[in-house]
């Protein structure tokens, strides 16, 4: 008997399926839908300073004593209590006071009476400007239409439209632009101090700040060393030059931005748009002790 025959060649796995929007969805040159007013009429312009000028009252339900103690997921209290003991709210530095920080969350009508008030009555008024992007305009949210259905598996289109609306209406009024879901908590004072720090000013090109910068909590995609993206879980930031570059890429086909894609991984897509289309990669935001800021 002769040697065993060679094994058959391995079959290449099929390429990953890239879901597309339905054929009757608006064309790709439409992340610039604008916003609608409470009656659904287009052309609505949100006042980014309204919340800061007139923040709602804060009411702790249940009591502070019940919530702010060691605990876990099965009852009141907080499983991260020990970690919070290391987080201190800093008074604004002189440089931090100069930072014009625009904060955006994306939300849904089912969260308008729960998640949104939890944000607007706590950390959001500490930003220089604020927007809660949803599908309906209410006294506390702004309806920003997007391509495709309103569902978790289409967050990329929701965020794509939201970034376009922020760019078109607020680019020249603020220095930094933050976005996150409606389950985040931002210590705006600490963030503004960090953005005004010598480190960050140097990273974006000194006092003039003309270099694009993309800040957040860096993650490896599928555990691989490259590419790196900023996780949407903690939210992430773009300075004005980076937002300008992202906006340019939002409708580009062939440079990583996939304007027709339907998916929940908006953070991966934003990083891909900036990396492949503009050469911008996430900046290392860890502190001097190697601890994550986001």
C-alpha positions as CSV (number, residue, x, y, z in Angstrom):
1,X,0.0,0.0,0.0
2,X,1.2,3.5,-0.8
3,X,1.2,6.6,1.3
4,X,-2.0,8.1,2.5
5,X,-3.5,10.5,0.0
6,X,-3.2,14.2,0.9
7,X,-6.1,15.7,2.7
8,X,-8.6,17.7,0.6
9,X,-7.9,21.4,0.5
10,X,-9.7,23.4,3.2
11,X,-12.7,25.3,1.9
12,X,-12.5,29.0,2.5
13,X,-15.3,30.2,4.8
14,X,-17.9,32.3,3.0
15,X,-17.4,36.1,3.4
16,X,-19.4,37.6,6.2
17,X,-22.9,38.7,5.3
18,X,-23.2,42.5,5.2
19,X,-26.9,43.3,5.7
20,X,-28.3,46.0,3.6
21,X,-31.1,48.5,4.1
22,X,-34.3,47.7,2.4
23,X,-34.4,48.8,-1.3
24,X,-37.0,51.5,-0.5
25,X,-34.8,53.1,2.1
26,X,-33.6,56.7,1.5
27,X,-30.4,56.9,-0.6
28,X,-27.0,56.9,1.0
29,X,-26.4,60.6,0.6
30,X,-28.9,61.1,3.5
31,X,-27.3,61.1,6.9
32,X,-28.2,64.8,6.7
33,X,-31.9,64.4,7.5
34,X,-31.9,67.2,10.0
35,X,-34.5,67.0,12.8
36,X,-38.2,67.2,13.2
37,X,-40.3,69.2,15.6
38,X,-43.0,67.9,17.9
39,X,-45.5,67.7,15.1
40,X,-43.1,65.8,12.8
41,X,-42.2,68.8,10.6
42,X,-38.7,68.9,9.2
43,X,-36.1,71.7,9.7
44,X,-36.2,71.8,13.5
45,X,-33.1,73.3,15.1
46,X,-32.5,72.3,18.7
47,X,-31.3,74.8,21.4
48,X,-28.2,73.1,22.8
49,X,-28.1,75.5,25.8
50,X,-31.7,75.0,27.0
51,X,-30.9,72.3,29.5
52,X,-28.0,74.1,31.0
53,X,-30.1,77.3,31.3
54,X,-33.0,75.5,33.0
55,X,-32.1,72.1,34.4
56,X,-34.9,70.0,35.9
57,X,-35.1,69.3,39.6
58,X,-33.3,66.1,40.8
59,X,-35.2,63.6,42.9
60,X,-33.5,60.5,44.3
61,X,-35.7,57.5,44.1
62,X,-35.2,55.4,46.1
63,X,-33.2,57.0,48.9
64,X,-29.6,57.8,48.7
65,X,-29.0,55.6,51.6
66,X,-30.5,52.6,49.8
67,X,-28.6,53.1,46.5
68,X,-25.2,54.4,47.6
69,X,-24.0,51.4,49.6
70,X,-22.3,48.1,48.7
71,X,-24.6,45.8,46.9
72,X,-25.1,43.7,43.8
73,X,-27.4,43.0,40.9
74,X,-30.0,41.1,43.0
75,X,-31.0,44.0,45.2
76,X,-30.5,47.7,46.0
77,X,-27.0,48.9,46.3
78,X,-24.2,49.0,43.7
79,X,-21.9,46.2,42.8
80,X,-19.3,48.8,41.8
81,X,-19.3,50.6,45.1
82,X,-15.7,49.9,45.9
83,X,-14.6,51.3,42.5
84,X,-16.5,54.5,43.0
85,X,-14.5,55.3,46.1
86,X,-11.6,56.0,43.8
87,X,-13.5,58.4,41.6
88,X,-13.5,62.0,42.7
89,X,-15.3,64.9,41.1
90,X,-12.7,67.5,40.5
91,X,-13.4,71.3,40.6
92,X,-13.0,72.8,37.2
93,X,-9.6,74.1,36.4
94,X,-9.0,77.4,34.6
95,X,-8.3,75.4,31.4
96,X,-11.2,73.1,32.0
97,X,-13.5,76.1,32.2
98,X,-12.5,77.1,28.7
99,X,-13.5,73.8,27.2
100,X,-16.8,73.9,25.3
101,X,-18.1,70.4,25.6
102,X,-21.1,69.2,23.6
103,X,-22.7,66.0,24.9
104,X,-25.1,63.8,23.0
105,X,-26.9,60.7,23.9
106,X,-29.0,58.5,21.7
107,X,-32.3,57.1,23.1
108,X,-35.7,55.7,22.3
109,X,-39.3,56.7,23.1
110,X,-39.6,53.9,25.7
111,X,-36.8,55.5,27.7
112,X,-38.1,59.1,27.6
113,X,-39.6,58.9,31.0
114,X,-36.9,56.8,32.6
115,X,-33.3,57.0,31.2
116,X,-33.6,60.5,29.8
117,X,-34.7,62.2,33.1
118,X,-31.9,60.3,35.0
119,X,-29.4,62.0,32.7
120,X,-30.9,65.4,32.3
121,X,-31.4,65.9,36.0
122,X,-27.8,64.7,36.9
123,X,-24.8,65.1,34.7
124,X,-26.0,66.5,31.4
125,X,-26.4,70.1,32.6
126,X,-22.7,70.1,33.4
127,X,-21.9,69.9,29.7
128,X,-21.7,73.2,27.8
129,X,-24.4,71.9,25.4
130,X,-26.6,68.8,25.3
131,X,-28.7,66.8,22.9
132,X,-30.8,63.7,23.5
133,X,-31.4,62.2,20.0
134,X,-34.4,60.0,19.6
135,X,-37.1,59.4,17.0
136,X,-39.6,61.9,18.5
137,X,-39.2,65.5,19.6
138,X,-40.4,66.2,23.1
139,X,-39.4,68.9,25.6
140,X,-36.3,66.8,26.5
141,X,-35.5,64.9,23.3
142,X,-35.0,65.7,19.6
143,X,-36.3,63.5,16.7
144,X,-33.5,62.8,14.3
145,X,-34.7,60.6,11.5
146,X,-32.4,57.9,10.1
147,X,-32.3,55.3,7.3
148,X,-33.9,51.9,8.1
149,X,-35.9,50.8,11.1
150,X,-35.6,52.0,14.7
151,X,-34.1,48.9,16.3
152,X,-31.0,47.8,18.2
153,X,-29.5,46.1,15.1
154,X,-29.6,49.5,13.2
155,X,-27.8,51.7,15.7
156,X,-25.1,52.5,13.1
157,X,-27.7,54.4,11.0
158,X,-29.1,56.1,14.1
159,X,-25.7,57.3,15.2
160,X,-24.7,58.2,11.6
161,X,-27.6,60.6,11.3
162,X,-27.0,62.0,14.8
163,X,-23.4,62.8,14.1
164,X,-24.5,64.5,10.8
165,X,-27.0,66.6,12.7
166,X,-24.5,67.6,15.3
167,X,-22.0,68.5,12.6
168,X,-24.5,70.6,10.6
169,X,-25.8,72.6,13.5
170,X,-23.2,72.8,16.3
171,X,-19.7,72.3,14.8
172,X,-18.6,75.9,15.2
173,X,-20.0,76.5,18.6
174,X,-18.2,73.8,20.6
175,X,-14.6,72.4,20.9
176,X,-15.4,68.7,21.8
177,X,-18.3,66.4,20.9
178,X,-19.2,63.4,23.1
179,X,-21.7,60.7,22.2
180,X,-23.0,57.7,24.2
181,X,-26.1,55.6,24.9
182,X,-28.7,56.5,27.4
183,X,-27.1,54.3,30.1
184,X,-23.9,56.3,30.6
185,X,-22.9,58.6,33.4
186,X,-20.4,61.3,32.6
187,X,-18.5,63.3,35.2
188,X,-18.3,66.4,33.0
189,X,-16.0,68.3,35.3
190,X,-13.4,65.6,35.2
191,X,-13.8,65.2,31.4
192,X,-13.5,69.0,30.7
193,X,-10.4,69.2,32.9
194,X,-8.8,66.3,31.0
195,X,-9.7,67.9,27.6
196,X,-8.2,71.1,28.8
197,X,-5.0,69.4,30.1
198,X,-1.6,70.0,28.7
199,X,-1.4,66.4,27.4
200,X,-4.6,66.7,25.3
201,X,-3.8,70.2,24.1
202,X,-0.4,68.9,22.9
203,X,-1.9,65.8,21.3
204,X,-4.2,67.9,19.1
205,X,-1.5,70.3,18.1
206,X,-1.1,72.8,20.9
207,X,-3.3,75.9,21.7
208,X,-4.5,76.1,18.1
209,X,-5.8,72.6,18.2
210,X,-6.0,71.9,14.5
211,X,-5.2,68.2,14.7
212,X,-8.0,65.6,14.8
213,X,-8.3,63.6,18.0
214,X,-10.5,60.6,18.8
215,X,-10.8,59.8,22.6
216,X,-12.5,57.0,24.5
217,X,-11.9,53.5,25.9
218,X,-9.8,51.6,23.4
219,X,-10.9,48.0,22.6
220,X,-9.4,45.3,20.4
221,X,-11.8,44.1,17.6
222,X,-12.4,40.4,18.3
223,X,-9.4,40.4,20.6
224,X,-6.9,41.1,17.9
225,X,-4.2,43.8,18.3
226,X,-5.5,45.6,15.3
227,X,-7.7,47.4,14.5
228,X,-8.5,49.3,17.6
229,X,-11.8,51.1,18.2
230,X,-13.3,53.3,21.0
231,X,-16.0,51.4,22.7
232,X,-19.5,52.9,22.5
233,X,-20.3,51.6,26.0
234,X,-18.4,54.4,27.7
235,X,-19.0,56.8,24.9
236,X,-16.3,58.6,23.0
237,X,-15.3,62.1,21.9
238,X,-14.3,63.9,18.7
239,X,-12.7,67.3,18.6
240,X,-13.8,69.7,16.0
241,X,-11.3,68.6,13.3
242,X,-12.1,65.0,13.8
243,X,-15.9,65.6,13.6
244,X,-15.3,67.5,10.4
245,X,-13.4,64.5,8.9
246,X,-16.0,62.0,10.1
247,X,-18.8,64.0,8.5
248,X,-16.9,64.0,5.2
249,X,-16.7,60.2,5.4
250,X,-20.3,59.5,6.4
251,X,-21.5,59.2,2.8
252,X,-18.3,57.7,1.3
253,X,-18.4,54.3,-0.2
254,X,-15.1,52.3,-0.5
255,X,-13.2,53.9,2.4
256,X,-14.6,51.9,5.3
257,X,-17.7,53.8,6.1
258,X,-20.3,51.5,4.7
259,X,-23.2,54.0,4.6
260,X,-25.8,51.3,3.6
261,X,-24.8,48.9,6.5
262,X,-27.4,47.8,9.0
263,X,-25.8,46.8,12.3
264,X,-25.5,47.6,16.0
265,X,-21.7,48.1,16.0
266,X,-21.7,51.8,15.5
267,X,-18.5,52.3,17.5
268,X,-16.6,49.9,15.3
269,X,-18.0,51.7,12.2
270,X,-17.0,55.2,13.4
271,X,-13.5,54.0,14.1
272,X,-13.3,52.4,10.7
273,X,-14.6,55.5,9.0
274,X,-11.9,57.6,10.7
275,X,-9.1,55.1,10.3
276,X,-9.5,54.1,6.7
277,X,-10.9,57.3,5.3
278,X,-9.0,59.9,7.3
279,X,-6.0,58.1,9.0
280,X,-7.3,59.0,12.5
281,X,-7.0,56.3,15.2
282,X,-8.0,56.2,18.9
283,X,-5.7,58.0,21.3
284,X,-4.5,56.3,24.4
285,X,-6.5,58.0,27.2
286,X,-5.1,56.0,30.2
287,X,-3.7,58.0,33.1
288,X,-0.1,58.0,34.4
289,X,-0.8,54.9,36.4
290,X,-2.2,53.0,33.4
291,X,-5.8,53.2,34.6
292,X,-8.6,53.7,32.2
293,X,-10.3,57.1,32.3
294,X,-13.4,55.8,30.4
